[in-house]
Amino acid sequence: MAIAIRLSEILYQMERMIMRDPKNLQPLVSVVMATFNCVETVRRAVESVARQTYPRTELVVIDGNSSDGTLAELQSLAACIDKFVSEPDKGIYDAWNKGVKLASGDWICFIGADDVLNDDAIGEYINFIRDSGEEFIYVSSQVKLVNDAAVARIVGGAWHWSLFRKFMNVAHVGSFHHRKLFHEYGLFDDRFKICGDYEILLRPRSQLAAGYFQKITVVMAAGGVSQSNSDLFSETYRAKISSGGRNKLLATWERCVAQLKWYMRVHVTKLFGLRGAR
């Protein structure tokens, strides 16, 4: 009996020591990365997660059945990956939904296979959330877009419903989603192929408890599908009306203006590119 009591006391003291460990008082953060035929960039992305100074991070990789050597590269990085799936999917939002279902974290963020997290990014996010004292369910920061190692621009502003209902003014890459967001508003709608990240954040409308961490946390390659595909405008229009409750006339005007800006930017870039090639 005395031995049993002594063992119980030891276990109790060990449990108290574990609970006093600061690591166990910090929330788990899940990083979800969707990959598909990205052998040239995926190592940098995975290693940027592995280098995080924040101690409670897991990496969930959802591969779309790559055929270019990506799987072999991911296998060589197995020690850095906590959960892994490789199978055909219906696009990035289908992959992200699989990642959300596998993730164990209180907070979930999404990065691409060509994105690089700053070493302190996750820890700085957690510190910002803790110090704010607010009960956010979504927090964004700034993202540095680069083109051939040159900085193209810095994107990402503070979330305000008056702006967000018109266009996506936040940088979604690396931003933090509390698990409550998915519990209350559902998963990504995989019928969207480009702006599903915008659509899901439109669902709460003005009730989204959003924070803004005004610091660059991710380096992202410029020229992704959301920046180069004109189908973005029809998807955004549909999302604003169906999920954001936007007036159709206003949404149509905003779509025209956005397409005109995109057209001018694309053709000015091509013009300067041709001149530079001569």
N, C-alpha and C positions, 0 to 999 in steps of 0.2 A: 504493500500500500504506500509506504513512504517513498519508494522508488517511483511509483506511478505519479504521486503528487509532485515530486521533484521534476520529473520529465515534463509534466503539464506546465510547471512554472517556467522551465527553460523555453518551451515552445511559445509561451505567452510573451516572454521577454524578447524572443527572436522576432515575433510578429510585431511588437512595438518598435523594435529597431528598424524593421523593414518599412513600416508605415512612416517613420520619421525621416527616412531617406528622401531627400528632395526630389529625386527622380520619380518616385512613386506619387508625388503630389502634382506632377505635371501631366497635362493631357497627352494622349497618344495622337500623333498626326500621321495620317495615311497619305502618301503621295501615289496617285494613280497615273500611270503612263501607258498610253496606247501606242503600239508599234506596228509598223507594216513596211517591209522592204526598206529599212533605214540603216543598213549595215555601216554606212560611213559616219553616222552621227550618234548612234545609240550609246556607244561607250561613254562619250562625254556627258550625256544626259544622266545615265545611271550613276556614274562616278560623282557627279555633282550632288546627287542625293546621298550617296554614301559618305561624302565629306561633311555633311551637316554637323555643326557643333551641338545642335540640340539633341539630347540623348534618347528621346522617345519618338522615333520616326520609323515607319515601315514603308517599304516600296512594293506596290502592287503593279505588276506588268501584265497587260492584256495585249497579246499579239494576234494579228488577224491572219495567221497562217502564212507567214512570210516565206519567200522562196529564194531570197538573194544572199543568204549567209547571215541574216539577222539572228536566226535561231542559234546558230553556232556561237555567235558573238555573245548572245544572252546567256548561253550555257557557260561560257568562260567567266561570266560575271555572276554566276549563281550565288556566290557568297554575299553579294550585295542586294539580292532580291528575296523578299520575304514570301510573296505569293505570285504565282505565275500561271497563266493560261494561254494556250495557243490553239486557235480554232477559227474558222471563217466567221465573219460578223457582217452586220448590215451597215457599217460605217462607224465613225468615231464615237457617236453618242450611244450606240449599242455597246461598244467597247467600254465606254465610261460607266454605263449602267452595270455592266458585269463587275467593274472595279469597285463601284459603290457597294455592291452586294458582298464582295469579298473583304472589303476594308473593315478593320476593327477600330479605327481611330474615332475620337470625338470630333476631330476636324479632318476634312478631306480637301486636298488640293489636286489640281490636274496640270500636268506639263506634257509637252510633246517630246518626241524622240530627238528633236534638234534644239531643244531648249536647255539652258544651263542655269541652275539655281545658284545664287551667291551662297558661299559657305555658311553664313550666319542668317540666311533668309528665314528659315522656319523659327529659329530662336527669337529673332527680332519680331516676327509676327506674334508669337506667343507673349512676349513681353509687352507689346503694344496692347493686345487684348486684355491682359491682366491689369496693366496700369490704367487702362481706360475706365475700368469699373462698370462697363456697359455689357449688356447681354446681347451681343451681336450674333446673328446667324450667318452673316456674310461679311468678309473683310477683303478689300483689294488694296493693291499697291501700285507701283509704277514698273513698267517693263521697258528695257532698252532694246530697240530694234536695230539689228546690225545687218549690213550687206557687204560681204567679202571683208569682214573684220572692221569695216568703217561704220561709225554710228549713223544710222539713217534718221532716227528720231526717238524721242521718249514719249511713250503713250501711257494713259491712265490718269483719270481724275477722280475727284470725290463723287460718290453716288448721291444724286439728288433726283427725286422722282420727276421734278419739272423738266429735267434734262433727259433722264433715262427713258422716259416714255417716248421721247423723240428719236433718240439714237443711243447706241451703247457707248457711253463715255468712260466706262471703267475697263481696266486691263484684266481680262479673265485668266490669263496664264499665271499659274501659281497662286491665284487668290484662294482664300480660305472659305470653305463651306461647312458650317456646323451640321452635324448629322440631323439635327432638328429640321433643317431646311427640306431634306428629302422625305422625312417622316410626315411633314405637314403639307408639302406641295407636290410630292411625287418625284419620280425619276425624270431623266432627260427624255424628251419626245424624239424618238429616233426617225420620225418622218421628216424631221429637219436634218439637212446634211451639212449646213454651214453655220447657222446661227442658233443652234439648240441651246448654247450657253446663255445667249441673250433671252431666249424665250422662257427658260425656267425661272430667270430672275424677274421677268415681267409678271409672273403669276401672283406674287404677293402684293403687287402694285405699290401704293404708298406705304404699306405696312411693313415693307422689308426693313428689318433692323440691320442696317449696313454701316460699316466703319471704313475709314480710309487711312492707310498707312503710307504717308508721303515719303516713300523711299524706293529706290530701284532694288528689286529683289531677284529679277530674272533677266537673262540675256536671251533674246529670241531672234531667230533668223527671219529677216524680212522676206515677204513674198509668199506667205502661206495662202491656203485656199480662201480664207476669209478676207484676204487683202487683194486677191487677184482675180476673183471669179465674180462676174456680173450677176450671177444667179443670187448672190447675197441680197440684192435689193428686193427681189420678189419674196424671198423668205422673210426678210425683216419686216416688210409690209404685212405679210400674213401674220407674223407673230405679234406685231403691235396691235392689230385689230382683234385677233382671237384671244390673246392672253393679256394684253395691256389695255384693252377697252378703248383704243384710240379711234377718233373720228375718221371715217374713210377718206373724206375730202382732205383733211390735214395730213393723213398718212400718205396719200397720193402726192401731195405737194412736196412733202419731205423726201419721198422716194425720188422724184424728179430732180430735186436739188442735189441729193446725194449722188445720183448717177452722173449728173453733169460734172460735179467735182471729181469723181473717180475717173471719168473719161478724160478730163483735162490733165489730171495727174499722170495717167498712164501714157498719154501721147506726148506730154512734155518730157517725161522720162525717156521715152523712145527717141525723141528728137535730140536730146542732149547725148544720149548713148550713141547715136549714129554719128554725131559730130565728133565725139571723143574717139571713135574708131577710125577716123580718117587720118 
